[in-house]
Amino acid sequence: MNAKPNTDPGRYHAEGFCLFRDVLSTEEIEATRGELDRLIAAMPKRQVVYKDGENREVDARPEYLTEPHPKHPFWLELCRNPRVLDAVEQVLGPDLILIMSHLIVKRAGDGLPVAWHQDNTYWHSVQGTDVTTVWLAIDDTDQANGCMQVIPCTHDGYPELDKVSTGADDLLGLTVEVTNEMEEAGVCLEMAAGSLSVHDSFVLHGSDPNTSGRRRAAYTMRYANAKTVRVNTGEHWVPVYLVRGEAGKGAVNYVDIRPGRELPPPVI
Ligand SMILES: O=C(O)CCC(=O)C(=O)O
């Protein structure tokens, strides 16, 4: 796993991912860490998470800070940050919807691994392939604190790969089985805070546990092409936001937060 991450958006479609360095400033990252610390301090003791194919009640962990954006304007504003959207536009085109987000925070020495998986097989309300995840580094990230890893080109042909139980304590409880050869082709997305990667919803990715003395915090923001992807908003668990360009003809109930629009009241 020695290959350098691809930083050329022109290779995104062939390889399934791309890294953009220094997208947010030091000040923006410091403000983001402050908001994150407030969310972590307010975490409940127990929470229900989707794990091993079903909803389960578990001890709350900062890896499970799902969907902060409808509840807190700070995170929704970050999801429509023009520099974040410029990166997404380079791989998905000018018409964009925000469909989900998730803060995945691995505490120092105690961060859960994330087994190899594809995102799309978890999102049945989302129909289409032009879907990407922005993975924003809130802390510096490297292999020791559990940076994300991607197996290039595994999205090719958009296969829907079977999942099996990991039988271990990890974020999802499920994994896609990969060969040693595939694993060796994996790329570690090491980056400084403020940089981000984008990855296709079919590409295989995951991460190791955090064995370092440093926290690893990331904010994942999930976007789709507003014209080629259809989200069933009756079934989807959070509002869908139009963030740039135009929605497709069949779009129903998207919330318009394009530049200049006021943000809607938080959904509690
Ligand atoms: O943050 C990680 O380690 C994994 C992220 C991930 O699986 C995702 O963004 O879909």
The ligand as a Gaussian input file, in Angstrom:
#p B3LYP/6-31G(d) Opt

LIG

0 1
 O      -13.676000       7.585000       7.773000
 C      -13.426000       6.421000       7.482000
 O      -12.482000       5.835000       7.985000
 C      -14.282000       5.692000       6.507000
 C      -15.155000       6.605000       5.721000
 C      -16.156000       5.916000       4.891000
 O      -16.316000       4.735000       4.908000
 C      -16.975000       6.726000       3.999000
 O      -16.791000       7.934000       3.928000
 O      -17.835000       6.165000       3.313000

